[in-house]
Amino acid sequence: MPGPINLCKIAATVRAKSARRKGARPGELLAAALSLFVEKGFAATRAEEIARRAGVSKGTLFLYFSSKEDLFKAVVRENLSGHYPEWRARLEAFEGSTADLLRTFMQQWWDRVGDTPASGITKLMASEASNFPDLAAFYQKEVIEPGEALIRTILERGVQKGEFRPIDMQYGVYTVLAPMLFLAMWKHSFGSNALRVGRLVPEDYLSVQVETILNGLAAGPTLPPLRKPSDSDPTTHEDLEPSPSPRAQRSGPGCTQVRDGVTASTMTPPVQGKKSK
């Protein structure tokens, strides 16, 4: 016969499982919220949907987060801005070239953000920020400003070490951000299309963009600035017009025609009138 049931032991096991479940709930709620925010957008996502996907009641959700806005902020901190302290520490400890540092930074961004559902937050904010100014201000402070500061530090390091040419730092930051923003938007628009428009391979694209940026930043002879004609400029606008190629030149009566470098005098014969009957 089976031994007596130990109710105390069963109760202890249930309490332990409940405690573990309770400790896991914030993470489950954050994961459910991220997936729904990316799928549906912030405005269209309801709190009860998040709770249902996380396997809890709506009341339980509000035990951990006071509002949907607070939940969104927690999602951003968990998946985006929470990476900055680690990235900053790695930047300060990096001993290689600044070119390798920039390559490492952009690869880590792809591994930790770009190739995860969190990259969908970029598209969400681009489309809904104007409708939620408080969240837009939060995102500016928590994500955009620290991210730009991190990139600026990398570029300034390169200039100070003589590896990069001096540039306008703000636009240099935008140049580095551009391929990352493009990939984030592509991944959650065309990239999610089964047709795979353009057959873009994100890792290859990012690698080409990094090398293109580095070639432009590399210290060396600088190109002269682009000169725009002005009214006081002795060079006339006609002087700036491209001259036609020799093959394209046409000739009229008594003109010299040039074709493939060979000149020949041409005379257009007069038009012969019809003989009168």
C-alpha positions as CSV (number, residue, x, y, z in Angstrom):
1,M,0.0,0.0,0.0
2,P,1.2,3.5,-0.7
3,G,2.5,5.5,2.2
4,P,0.6,8.4,3.7
5,I,0.4,11.5,1.6
6,N,2.7,14.3,3.0
7,L,0.5,17.3,2.5
8,C,3.2,19.6,4.0
9,K,5.7,18.5,1.4
10,I,3.2,19.0,-1.4
11,A,2.3,22.5,-0.2
12,A,6.0,23.4,0.0
13,T,6.5,22.2,-3.6
14,V,3.5,24.3,-4.8
15,R,4.8,27.4,-3.0
16,A,8.3,26.9,-4.5
17,K,6.9,26.6,-8.0
18,S,4.6,29.6,-7.4
19,A,7.6,31.6,-6.2
20,R,9.6,30.7,-9.3
21,R,6.7,31.5,-11.5
22,K,6.2,34.8,-9.8
23,G,9.8,35.7,-10.3
24,A,9.6,34.8,-14.0
25,R,6.5,36.9,-14.6
26,P,8.1,40.3,-15.3
27,G,10.3,38.7,-18.0
28,E,7.4,36.9,-19.5
29,L,5.3,40.1,-19.6
30,L,8.2,42.0,-21.2
31,A,8.6,39.3,-23.9
32,A,4.9,39.3,-24.6
33,A,4.7,43.0,-24.7
34,L,7.7,43.3,-27.1
35,S,6.3,40.8,-29.5
36,L,2.8,42.5,-29.6
37,F,4.2,46.0,-29.8
38,V,6.3,45.0,-32.8
39,E,3.4,43.1,-34.4
40,K,0.6,45.6,-33.9
41,G,2.1,48.9,-32.8
42,F,1.8,50.6,-29.4
43,A,-1.6,52.2,-29.9
44,A,-3.3,49.0,-31.2
45,T,-1.9,46.7,-28.5
46,R,-4.2,46.2,-25.5
47,A,-3.1,45.4,-22.0
48,E,-5.3,42.3,-21.8
49,E,-3.7,40.9,-25.0
50,I,-0.3,41.2,-23.4
51,A,-1.5,39.5,-20.2
52,R,-3.1,36.7,-22.2
53,R,0.0,36.1,-24.2
54,A,2.1,36.0,-21.0
55,G,-0.4,33.6,-19.4
56,V,-1.5,35.9,-16.6
57,S,-4.5,38.0,-15.8
58,K,-4.8,41.7,-16.7
59,G,-4.8,42.4,-12.9
60,T,-1.5,40.6,-12.5
61,L,0.1,42.7,-15.3
62,F,-0.8,45.9,-13.4
63,L,0.8,44.5,-10.2
64,Y,4.1,44.8,-12.0
65,F,3.6,47.8,-14.3
66,S,1.3,50.7,-13.5
67,S,0.3,51.4,-17.1
68,K,0.9,50.3,-20.7
69,E,3.3,53.2,-21.1
70,D,5.4,52.1,-18.1
71,L,5.4,48.6,-19.6
72,F,6.7,50.0,-22.9
73,K,9.4,51.9,-21.2
74,A,10.5,48.7,-19.4
75,V,10.6,46.9,-22.8
76,V,12.9,49.6,-24.2
77,R,15.2,49.5,-21.2
78,E,15.4,45.7,-21.3
79,N,16.0,45.4,-25.0
80,L,17.8,48.6,-26.1
81,S,19.1,51.1,-23.6
82,G,20.1,48.4,-21.1
83,H,22.9,47.4,-23.5
84,Y,24.7,50.8,-23.4
85,P,26.6,50.4,-20.1
86,E,28.1,47.1,-21.4
87,W,28.9,48.7,-24.8
88,R,30.5,51.7,-23.2
89,A,32.7,49.5,-21.0
90,R,33.8,47.5,-24.0
91,L,34.6,50.6,-25.9
92,E,36.8,52.0,-23.2
93,A,38.7,48.7,-22.8
94,F,39.2,48.2,-26.5
95,E,42.9,48.2,-27.5
96,G,42.7,47.6,-31.3
97,S,42.4,50.1,-34.1
98,T,39.4,52.4,-34.3
99,A,38.4,50.7,-37.6
100,D,38.2,47.4,-35.8
101,L,36.3,49.0,-33.0
102,L,33.7,50.4,-35.4
103,R,33.4,47.0,-37.1
104,T,32.9,45.3,-33.7
105,F,30.4,47.9,-32.5
106,M,28.2,47.5,-35.6
107,Q,28.4,43.7,-35.5
108,Q,27.4,43.7,-31.8
109,W,24.5,46.0,-32.6
110,W,23.3,43.5,-35.2
111,D,23.7,40.5,-32.9
112,R,22.1,42.1,-29.9
113,V,19.5,44.3,-31.5
114,G,19.2,44.3,-35.2
115,D,18.7,40.5,-35.6
116,T,16.2,40.4,-32.8
117,P,12.5,41.5,-32.4
118,A,13.8,44.5,-30.5
119,S,14.8,46.2,-33.8
120,G,11.0,46.5,-34.5
121,I,10.9,49.3,-31.9
122,T,12.7,51.5,-34.3
123,K,9.9,51.3,-36.9
124,L,7.3,51.6,-34.1
125,M,8.8,54.9,-32.9
126,A,9.2,56.2,-36.4
127,S,5.5,55.7,-37.1
128,E,3.9,56.5,-33.7
129,A,6.2,59.0,-32.0
130,S,4.2,62.0,-33.0
131,N,1.1,60.5,-31.4
132,F,2.8,59.9,-28.1
133,P,5.1,62.8,-27.3
134,D,5.9,61.6,-23.8
135,L,7.2,58.3,-25.1
136,A,9.0,60.1,-27.9
137,A,10.8,62.2,-25.3
138,F,11.6,59.1,-23.3
139,Y,13.0,57.3,-26.3
140,Q,15.1,60.3,-27.3
141,K,16.7,60.4,-23.8
142,E,17.0,56.6,-23.2
143,V,18.0,55.4,-26.7
144,I,18.9,58.1,-29.3
145,E,21.1,60.4,-27.2
146,P,23.2,57.7,-25.6
147,G,23.5,55.9,-28.9
148,E,24.7,59.0,-30.7
149,A,27.1,59.7,-27.9
150,L,28.6,56.2,-28.2
151,I,29.2,56.6,-31.9
152,R,30.6,60.1,-31.5
153,T,33.1,58.7,-29.0
154,I,34.3,56.1,-31.5
155,L,34.7,58.7,-34.2
156,E,36.5,61.1,-32.0
157,R,38.8,58.3,-30.9
158,G,39.7,57.7,-34.6
159,V,40.4,61.4,-35.2
160,Q,42.5,61.8,-32.1
161,K,44.6,58.8,-33.0
162,G,45.1,60.1,-36.5
163,E,43.3,57.1,-38.0
164,F,40.3,59.2,-39.2
165,R,40.2,62.5,-40.9
166,P,38.5,65.4,-39.1
167,I,34.8,65.6,-40.0
168,D,31.6,67.2,-38.8
169,M,30.9,64.8,-35.9
170,Q,27.1,65.2,-35.9
171,Y,26.8,64.2,-39.5
172,G,29.5,61.5,-39.0
173,V,27.2,60.0,-36.4
174,Y,24.3,60.1,-38.8
175,T,26.4,58.4,-41.4
176,V,27.1,55.5,-39.1
177,L,23.5,55.3,-37.9
178,A,22.0,55.3,-41.4
179,P,22.7,51.6,-42.4
180,M,21.6,50.4,-38.9
181,L,18.3,52.3,-39.2
182,F,17.8,51.1,-42.7
183,L,18.3,47.4,-41.7
184,A,15.9,47.8,-38.8
185,M,13.2,49.3,-41.0
186,W,13.8,46.8,-43.8
187,K,13.6,43.8,-41.4
188,H,10.2,44.8,-40.2
189,S,8.8,45.8,-43.6
190,F,10.2,44.3,-46.8
191,G,12.3,41.9,-44.8
192,S,9.3,40.2,-43.3
193,N,7.8,39.7,-46.7
194,A,7.9,36.1,-47.9
195,L,9.1,37.3,-51.3
196,R,12.3,38.7,-49.8
197,V,12.4,41.8,-51.9
198,G,15.8,42.5,-53.3
199,R,17.3,39.4,-51.7
200,L,19.2,41.5,-49.2
201,V,21.5,39.6,-46.9
202,P,21.7,41.8,-43.7
203,E,25.2,40.7,-42.6
204,D,26.7,41.3,-46.1
205,Y,25.0,44.7,-46.4
206,L,26.3,45.8,-43.0
207,S,29.8,44.7,-43.8
208,V,29.8,46.6,-47.1
209,Q,28.5,49.7,-45.4
210,V,31.1,49.6,-42.6
211,E,33.9,49.3,-45.1
212,T,32.5,52.1,-47.2
213,I,32.3,54.4,-44.2
214,L,35.8,53.5,-43.1
215,N,37.2,54.2,-46.6
216,G,35.6,57.6,-46.4
217,L,36.9,58.3,-42.9
218,A,40.5,57.1,-43.5
219,A,43.1,59.8,-42.9
220,G,44.8,60.9,-46.1
221,P,44.6,63.5,-48.8
222,T,41.3,65.4,-48.8
223,L,39.3,66.2,-51.9
224,P,38.8,69.9,-52.7
225,P,35.4,71.3,-51.6
226,L,32.7,71.3,-54.2
227,R,32.6,74.8,-55.8
228,K,29.3,76.1,-56.8
229,P,29.1,78.9,-59.4
230,S,27.9,82.3,-58.4
231,D,27.0,85.5,-60.1
232,S,30.5,86.9,-59.2
233,D,32.3,83.8,-60.4
234,P,34.3,84.6,-63.6
235,T,33.4,81.0,-64.8
236,T,30.2,81.2,-66.8
237,H,27.5,78.7,-66.6
238,E,28.1,77.9,-70.2
239,D,31.7,76.9,-69.3
240,L,30.3,74.4,-66.8
241,E,28.1,72.7,-69.5
242,P,29.5,69.4,-70.7
243,S,30.7,69.6,-74.3
244,P,29.2,67.1,-76.7
245,S,31.3,64.1,-77.5
246,P,32.9,64.0,-81.0
247,R,30.6,61.3,-82.1
248,A,27.6,63.3,-81.1
249,Q,28.6,66.5,-83.1
250,R,26.4,67.2,-86.0
251,S,27.4,69.3,-89.1
252,G,25.5,71.6,-91.3
253,P,26.4,73.1,-94.7
254,G,30.1,74.0,-94.9
255,C,30.8,72.6,-91.4
256,T,33.5,70.1,-90.4
257,Q,32.2,66.9,-89.0
258,V,34.1,64.9,-86.4
259,R,33.5,61.2,-86.0
260,D,35.7,59.0,-83.9
261,G,38.6,61.5,-84.1
262,V,38.5,61.8,-87.9
263,T,37.6,65.2,-89.5
264,A,36.0,65.6,-92.9
265,S,34.6,68.6,-94.6
266,T,31.0,68.1,-95.5
267,M,28.8,70.1,-97.8
268,T,25.1,69.5,-97.8
269,P,24.0,69.5,-101.4
270,P,21.2,71.8,-102.3
271,V,17.8,70.4,-102.4
272,Q,16.9,69.6,-106.0
273,G,13.5,71.0,-107.0
274,K,11.2,68.9,-109.1
275,K,11.4,69.5,-112.8
276,S,8.3,71.2,-114.2
277,K,6.6,69.3,-116.9
